[in-house]
Protein backbone atom coordinates (compact mmCIF):
# COMPACT_ATOMS: atom_id res chain seq x y z
CA UNK A 1 0.00 0.00 0.00
CA UNK A 2 1.22 3.49 -0.81
CA UNK A 3 2.27 5.71 2.11
CA UNK A 4 -0.26 8.29 3.29
CA UNK A 5 1.94 11.23 2.22
CA UNK A 6 1.98 9.95 -1.36
CA UNK A 7 -1.83 9.73 -1.38
CA UNK A 8 -2.28 13.17 0.17
CA UNK A 9 0.24 14.83 -2.17
CA UNK A 10 -1.28 13.32 -5.28
CA UNK A 11 -4.80 14.21 -4.11
CA UNK A 12 -3.63 17.76 -3.41
CA UNK A 13 -2.37 18.20 -6.99
CA UNK A 14 -5.93 18.60 -8.26
CA UNK A 15 -7.01 20.72 -5.28
CA UNK A 16 -4.94 23.90 -5.50
CA UNK A 17 -7.58 26.51 -6.28
CA UNK A 18 -8.87 28.23 -3.10
CA UNK A 19 -12.49 28.04 -4.28
CA UNK A 20 -12.20 24.33 -5.00
CA UNK A 21 -10.58 23.79 -1.60
CA UNK A 22 -13.45 25.61 0.12
CA UNK A 23 -15.98 23.56 -1.83
CA UNK A 24 -14.20 20.41 -0.66
CA UNK A 25 -14.32 21.52 2.99
CA UNK A 26 -18.10 21.65 2.64
CA UNK A 27 -18.84 18.87 0.18
CA UNK A 28 -16.46 16.05 1.21
CA UNK A 29 -17.86 15.83 4.77
CA UNK A 30 -21.38 16.23 3.36
CA UNK A 31 -20.90 13.35 0.92
CA UNK A 32 -19.33 11.21 3.63
CA UNK A 33 -22.29 11.91 5.93
CA UNK A 34 -24.81 11.26 3.16
CA UNK A 35 -23.30 7.84 2.49
CA UNK A 36 -23.32 7.08 6.21
CA UNK A 37 -26.97 8.17 6.30
CA UNK A 38 -27.91 5.91 3.41
CA UNK A 39 -26.12 2.95 4.96
CA UNK A 40 -27.56 3.77 8.40
CA UNK A 41 -31.02 3.44 6.85
CA UNK A 42 -30.36 -0.25 6.15
CA UNK A 43 -31.15 -1.99 9.45
CA UNK A 44 -29.72 -5.40 10.21
CA UNK A 45 -31.64 -7.93 12.34
CA UNK A 46 -29.52 -7.44 15.45
CA UNK A 47 -30.49 -4.98 18.17
CA UNK A 48 -27.61 -3.30 19.99
CA UNK A 49 -29.78 -1.72 22.68
CA UNK A 50 -33.51 -1.27 23.19
CA UNK A 51 -33.39 1.86 21.02
CA UNK A 52 -30.46 1.17 18.67
CA UNK A 53 -30.29 -1.48 15.99
CA UNK A 54 -27.20 -2.61 14.10
CA UNK A 55 -27.17 -1.09 10.64
CA UNK A 56 -25.07 -1.35 7.52
CA UNK A 57 -23.26 1.94 8.26
CA UNK A 58 -21.78 0.50 11.45
CA UNK A 59 -20.45 -2.54 9.60
CA UNK A 60 -19.04 -0.62 6.62
CA UNK A 61 -17.51 2.08 8.85
CA UNK A 62 -15.68 -0.61 10.82
CA UNK A 63 -14.10 -1.72 7.52
CA UNK A 64 -13.39 1.88 6.50
CA UNK A 65 -11.64 2.41 9.84
CA UNK A 66 -9.41 -0.60 9.10
CA UNK A 67 -8.52 0.97 5.75
CA UNK A 68 -7.58 4.26 7.42
CA UNK A 69 -5.61 2.44 10.13
CA UNK A 70 -3.43 0.92 7.42
CA UNK A 71 -2.69 4.43 6.10
CA UNK A 72 -2.20 6.33 9.37
CA UNK A 73 -3.18 5.45 12.92
CA UNK A 74 -3.46 9.09 14.00
CA UNK A 75 -5.57 10.10 10.99
CA UNK A 76 -7.74 7.04 11.57
CA UNK A 77 -8.40 8.20 15.14
CA UNK A 78 -9.53 11.63 13.93
CA UNK A 79 -11.68 10.08 11.24
CA UNK A 80 -13.15 7.70 13.82
CA UNK A 81 -14.40 10.72 15.77
CA UNK A 82 -15.88 12.14 12.55
CA UNK A 83 -17.59 8.85 11.70
CA UNK A 84 -19.00 8.75 15.24
CA UNK A 85 -20.41 12.24 14.71
CA UNK A 86 -21.96 11.11 11.42
CA UNK A 87 -23.58 8.11 13.10
CA UNK A 88 -24.89 10.33 15.89
CA UNK A 89 -26.33 12.84 13.42
CA UNK A 90 -27.96 10.06 11.40
CA UNK A 91 -29.59 8.73 14.57
CA UNK A 92 -30.80 12.22 15.52
CA UNK A 93 -32.35 12.74 12.08
CA UNK A 94 -34.19 9.42 12.42
CA UNK A 95 -35.27 10.32 15.96
CA UNK A 96 -36.88 13.48 14.57
CA UNK A 97 -39.07 11.29 12.38
CA UNK A 98 -37.43 12.42 9.15
CA UNK A 99 -36.75 9.99 6.34
CA UNK A 100 -32.97 9.70 6.72
CA UNK A 101 -32.49 8.13 3.32
CA UNK A 102 -34.30 11.04 1.62
CA UNK A 103 -32.24 13.62 3.52
CA UNK A 104 -29.09 11.67 2.61
CA UNK A 105 -29.94 11.45 -1.09
CA UNK A 106 -30.61 15.20 -1.24
CA UNK A 107 -27.30 16.00 0.49
CA UNK A 108 -25.46 13.51 -1.73
CA UNK A 109 -26.76 15.04 -4.98
CA UNK A 110 -26.22 18.66 -3.93
CA UNK A 111 -22.72 17.95 -2.58
CA UNK A 112 -21.63 16.13 -5.75
CA UNK A 113 -22.87 19.01 -7.87
CA UNK A 114 -20.72 21.24 -5.68
CA UNK A 115 -17.72 18.94 -6.05
CA UNK A 116 -17.91 18.88 -9.84
CA UNK A 117 -18.39 22.66 -9.94
CA UNK A 118 -15.31 23.06 -7.74
CA UNK A 119 -13.28 20.91 -10.11
CA UNK A 120 -14.57 22.92 -13.06
CA UNK A 121 -13.25 26.05 -11.31
CA UNK A 122 -9.99 24.18 -10.61
CA UNK A 123 -9.71 23.09 -14.23
CA UNK A 124 -8.74 19.55 -13.24
CA UNK A 125 -10.66 16.29 -13.08
CA UNK A 126 -11.47 14.77 -9.68
CA UNK A 127 -8.72 12.44 -8.46
CA UNK A 128 -11.03 9.44 -8.22
CA UNK A 129 -11.24 9.33 -12.03
CA UNK A 130 -7.61 8.16 -11.86
CA UNK A 131 -8.01 5.80 -8.86
CA UNK A 132 -11.25 5.09 -7.02
CA UNK A 133 -9.34 4.92 -3.71
CA UNK A 134 -9.14 8.71 -3.82
CA UNK A 135 -12.79 8.70 -2.73
CA UNK A 136 -11.44 7.48 0.63
CA UNK A 137 -8.51 9.91 0.63
CA UNK A 138 -10.63 13.08 0.49
CA UNK A 139 -11.67 12.93 4.17
CA UNK A 140 -8.09 12.09 5.22
CA UNK A 141 -6.80 15.02 3.14
CA UNK A 142 -9.04 17.41 5.05
CA UNK A 143 -8.16 15.80 8.38
CA UNK A 144 -4.44 16.19 7.70
CA UNK A 145 -4.92 19.98 7.45
CA UNK A 146 -6.60 19.99 10.86
CA UNK A 147 -3.74 17.92 12.25
CA UNK A 148 -1.13 20.28 10.77
CA UNK A 149 -2.92 23.27 12.33
CA UNK A 150 -2.95 21.52 15.73
CA UNK A 151 0.65 20.32 15.37
CA UNK A 152 -0.36 16.64 15.46
CA UNK A 153 1.83 14.33 13.35
CA UNK A 154 -0.01 12.05 10.99
Kinemage of the C-alpha trace (Angstrom):
@kinemage 1
@onewidth
@group {chain A} dominant
@subgroup {mainchain}
@vectorlist {calphas} color= white
{ca unk a 1} P 0.000 0.000 0.000
{ca unk a 2} L 1.220 3.491 -0.806
{ca unk a 3} L 2.267 5.707 2.109
{ca unk a 4} L -0.264 8.294 3.288
{ca unk a 5} L 1.939 11.225 2.218
{ca unk a 6} L 1.976 9.952 -1.361
{ca unk a 7} L -1.826 9.725 -1.376
{ca unk a 8} L -2.276 13.173 0.172
{ca unk a 9} L 0.240 14.828 -2.169
{ca unk a 10} L -1.283 13.316 -5.280
{ca unk a 11} L -4.795 14.211 -4.110
{ca unk a 12} L -3.629 17.761 -3.409
{ca unk a 13} L -2.369 18.196 -6.992
{ca unk a 14} L -5.932 18.595 -8.263
{ca unk a 15} L -7.008 20.723 -5.278
{ca unk a 16} L -4.942 23.900 -5.504
{ca unk a 17} L -7.584 26.513 -6.277
{ca unk a 18} L -8.874 28.231 -3.097
{ca unk a 19} L -12.491 28.039 -4.283
{ca unk a 20} L -12.197 24.326 -5.000
{ca unk a 21} L -10.578 23.786 -1.603
{ca unk a 22} L -13.447 25.613 0.122
{ca unk a 23} L -15.977 23.563 -1.826
{ca unk a 24} L -14.202 20.414 -0.658
{ca unk a 25} L -14.323 21.520 2.986
{ca unk a 26} L -18.102 21.646 2.644
{ca unk a 27} L -18.841 18.868 0.183
{ca unk a 28} L -16.459 16.054 1.207
{ca unk a 29} L -17.856 15.829 4.768
{ca unk a 30} L -21.376 16.226 3.362
{ca unk a 31} L -20.902 13.353 0.915
{ca unk a 32} L -19.326 11.212 3.628
{ca unk a 33} L -22.286 11.913 5.927
{ca unk a 34} L -24.815 11.260 3.164
{ca unk a 35} L -23.300 7.837 2.486
{ca unk a 36} L -23.316 7.083 6.209
{ca unk a 37} L -26.969 8.165 6.299
{ca unk a 38} L -27.914 5.913 3.405
{ca unk a 39} L -26.121 2.949 4.961
{ca unk a 40} L -27.556 3.771 8.401
{ca unk a 41} L -31.019 3.442 6.853
{ca unk a 42} L -30.363 -0.245 6.154
{ca unk a 43} L -31.145 -1.990 9.451
{ca unk a 44} L -29.716 -5.405 10.213
{ca unk a 45} L -31.636 -7.927 12.337
{ca unk a 46} L -29.515 -7.441 15.450
{ca unk a 47} L -30.486 -4.979 18.172
{ca unk a 48} L -27.609 -3.299 19.988
{ca unk a 49} L -29.780 -1.718 22.684
{ca unk a 50} L -33.513 -1.269 23.195
{ca unk a 51} L -33.395 1.859 21.021
{ca unk a 52} L -30.463 1.166 18.672
{ca unk a 53} L -30.291 -1.483 15.989
{ca unk a 54} L -27.204 -2.605 14.098
{ca unk a 55} L -27.168 -1.087 10.644
{ca unk a 56} L -25.072 -1.352 7.516
{ca unk a 57} L -23.259 1.940 8.259
{ca unk a 58} L -21.778 0.500 11.446
{ca unk a 59} L -20.455 -2.543 9.604
{ca unk a 60} L -19.044 -0.621 6.623
{ca unk a 61} L -17.514 2.082 8.854
{ca unk a 62} L -15.677 -0.613 10.815
{ca unk a 63} L -14.099 -1.723 7.517
{ca unk a 64} L -13.390 1.882 6.505
{ca unk a 65} L -11.640 2.408 9.843
{ca unk a 66} L -9.405 -0.600 9.102
{ca unk a 67} L -8.520 0.970 5.745
{ca unk a 68} L -7.585 4.260 7.418
{ca unk a 69} L -5.612 2.441 10.132
{ca unk a 70} L -3.432 0.919 7.415
{ca unk a 71} L -2.688 4.425 6.098
{ca unk a 72} L -2.200 6.330 9.367
{ca unk a 73} L -3.181 5.451 12.924
{ca unk a 74} L -3.457 9.086 14.004
{ca unk a 75} L -5.571 10.102 10.993
{ca unk a 76} L -7.741 7.037 11.572
{ca unk a 77} L -8.403 8.203 15.142
{ca unk a 78} L -9.531 11.631 13.927
{ca unk a 79} L -11.676 10.076 11.235
{ca unk a 80} L -13.152 7.702 13.823
{ca unk a 81} L -14.401 10.720 15.767
{ca unk a 82} L -15.876 12.139 12.553
{ca unk a 83} L -17.590 8.847 11.700
{ca unk a 84} L -18.999 8.754 15.238
{ca unk a 85} L -20.408 12.245 14.713
{ca unk a 86} L -21.956 11.111 11.420
{ca unk a 87} L -23.581 8.107 13.099
{ca unk a 88} L -24.894 10.327 15.894
{ca unk a 89} L -26.329 12.845 13.417
{ca unk a 90} L -27.963 10.059 11.402
{ca unk a 91} L -29.588 8.732 14.566
{ca unk a 92} L -30.800 12.218 15.517
{ca unk a 93} L -32.354 12.735 12.078
{ca unk a 94} L -34.190 9.422 12.418
{ca unk a 95} L -35.274 10.319 15.962
{ca unk a 96} L -36.879 13.478 14.570
{ca unk a 97} L -39.074 11.295 12.378
{ca unk a 98} L -37.429 12.421 9.154
{ca unk a 99} L -36.748 9.987 6.341
{ca unk a 100} L -32.969 9.700 6.723
{ca unk a 101} L -32.493 8.132 3.316
{ca unk a 102} L -34.300 11.043 1.615
{ca unk a 103} L -32.237 13.619 3.520
{ca unk a 104} L -29.089 11.666 2.610
{ca unk a 105} L -29.939 11.449 -1.091
{ca unk a 106} L -30.607 15.202 -1.241
{ca unk a 107} L -27.302 15.997 0.486
{ca unk a 108} L -25.458 13.513 -1.732
{ca unk a 109} L -26.761 15.043 -4.982
{ca unk a 110} L -26.217 18.660 -3.932
{ca unk a 111} L -22.722 17.950 -2.584
{ca unk a 112} L -21.628 16.129 -5.752
{ca unk a 113} L -22.875 19.012 -7.867
{ca unk a 114} L -20.717 21.245 -5.681
{ca unk a 115} L -17.715 18.940 -6.055
{ca unk a 116} L -17.914 18.885 -9.839
{ca unk a 117} L -18.393 22.657 -9.942
{ca unk a 118} L -15.306 23.059 -7.737
{ca unk a 119} L -13.281 20.909 -10.109
{ca unk a 120} L -14.571 22.921 -13.059
{ca unk a 121} L -13.250 26.051 -11.312
{ca unk a 122} L -9.992 24.183 -10.610
{ca unk a 123} L -9.714 23.089 -14.230
{ca unk a 124} L -8.741 19.547 -13.242
{ca unk a 125} L -10.659 16.287 -13.081
{ca unk a 126} L -11.465 14.774 -9.676
{ca unk a 127} L -8.718 12.443 -8.461
{ca unk a 128} L -11.027 9.438 -8.217
{ca unk a 129} L -11.239 9.331 -12.026
{ca unk a 130} L -7.611 8.157 -11.856
{ca unk a 131} L -8.010 5.802 -8.855
{ca unk a 132} L -11.254 5.090 -7.025
{ca unk a 133} L -9.338 4.915 -3.715
{ca unk a 134} L -9.138 8.711 -3.819
{ca unk a 135} L -12.785 8.698 -2.727
{ca unk a 136} L -11.435 7.478 0.627
{ca unk a 137} L -8.508 9.914 0.629
{ca unk a 138} L -10.627 13.083 0.490
{ca unk a 139} L -11.672 12.927 4.170
{ca unk a 140} L -8.087 12.093 5.221
{ca unk a 141} L -6.796 15.016 3.141
{ca unk a 142} L -9.042 17.410 5.049
{ca unk a 143} L -8.164 15.798 8.383
{ca unk a 144} L -4.443 16.194 7.698
{ca unk a 145} L -4.918 19.980 7.449
{ca unk a 146} L -6.599 19.987 10.858
{ca unk a 147} L -3.740 17.921 12.255
{ca unk a 148} L -1.133 20.283 10.772
{ca unk a 149} L -2.918 23.271 12.327
{ca unk a 150} L -2.945 21.518 15.725
{ca unk a 151} L 0.649 20.323 15.368
{ca unk a 152} L -0.357 16.645 15.458
{ca unk a 153} L 1.831 14.334 13.353
{ca unk a 154} L -0.009 12.045 10.988
